[in-house]
Amino acid sequence: MSSPVQLIPNNSLITNSPEEGRQLAVKMARLIIKATQPDASVREKLRTIYAEDAAMLIAIGQVVATEFATIAAANNYWK
């Protein structure tokens, strides 16, 4: 049995800059996909489907934006 996916890398949302925050948001979005579909071969198979579907790509962007908003708030908007 594999270990569970760590959904918040290093157990922290704190980053040094907005750019690092954005990169963390992308990573977290990818991790939730991995946690939702743990079978790598299934994820690989599905990638070709969503890669050509504009609505699915927009939905992925929305997930990243939500993750980034959470990270920005945790970092007091880097003030």
C-alpha positions as CSV (number, residue, x, y, z in Angstrom):
1,M,0.0,0.0,0.0
2,S,1.4,3.4,-0.9
3,S,1.6,6.3,1.5
4,P,-1.0,9.0,1.2
5,V,-0.2,12.0,-1.0
6,Q,1.0,15.0,1.0
7,L,-1.4,17.7,-0.3
8,I,0.5,20.7,1.3
9,P,4.2,20.3,0.5
10,N,6.3,20.8,3.6
11,N,3.0,21.3,5.5
12,S,3.2,25.1,4.9
13,L,1.5,27.7,2.7
14,I,4.1,30.3,3.5
15,T,6.3,31.4,0.5
16,N,8.9,34.1,-0.1
17,S,7.2,35.7,-3.0
18,P,4.0,35.7,-5.1
19,E,5.9,33.7,-7.8
20,E,6.7,31.0,-5.3
21,G,3.1,31.1,-4.2
22,R,1.9,30.6,-7.7
23,Q,4.3,27.7,-8.2
24,L,3.0,26.2,-5.0
25,A,-0.6,26.6,-6.2
26,V,0.2,24.7,-9.4
27,K,1.9,22.0,-7.4
28,M,-1.1,21.7,-5.0
29,A,-3.5,21.5,-7.9
30,R,-1.5,18.6,-9.4
31,L,-1.4,16.9,-6.0
32,I,-5.2,16.9,-5.6
33,I,-5.5,15.3,-9.0
34,K,-3.0,12.6,-7.9
35,A,-4.9,12.1,-4.7
36,T,-8.2,11.9,-6.5
37,Q,-6.9,9.4,-9.1
38,P,-4.0,7.6,-7.6
39,D,-3.5,5.3,-10.7
40,A,-0.7,6.9,-12.8
41,S,-1.7,4.9,-15.9
42,V,-5.3,6.2,-15.7
43,R,-4.1,9.8,-15.2
44,E,-1.8,9.4,-18.2
45,K,-4.7,8.1,-20.3
46,L,-7.0,10.9,-19.3
47,R,-4.4,13.6,-20.0
48,T,-4.9,13.4,-23.7
49,I,-8.7,13.9,-23.2
50,Y,-8.5,17.0,-21.1
51,A,-5.5,18.5,-22.9
52,E,-7.8,19.1,-25.9
53,D,-10.9,20.2,-24.0
54,A,-11.0,24.0,-23.4
55,A,-13.6,23.7,-20.6
56,M,-11.5,21.3,-18.7
57,L,-8.4,23.4,-19.1
58,I,-10.3,26.5,-17.8
59,A,-11.5,24.4,-14.9
60,I,-7.9,23.5,-14.1
61,G,-7.0,27.2,-14.2
62,Q,-9.8,27.9,-11.7
63,V,-8.5,25.3,-9.3
64,V,-5.0,26.9,-9.5
65,A,-6.5,30.3,-8.9
66,T,-8.4,29.1,-5.8
67,E,-5.3,27.5,-4.4
68,F,-3.3,30.7,-5.1
69,A,-5.9,32.8,-3.4
70,T,-5.6,30.6,-0.3
71,I,-1.8,30.9,-0.4
72,A,-1.9,34.6,-0.9
73,A,-4.1,35.1,2.1
74,A,-1.8,32.8,4.2
75,N,1.1,35.1,3.2
76,N,-0.8,38.3,4.1
77,Y,-0.6,39.1,0.3
78,W,3.2,39.4,0.7
79,K,2.8,42.8,2.4
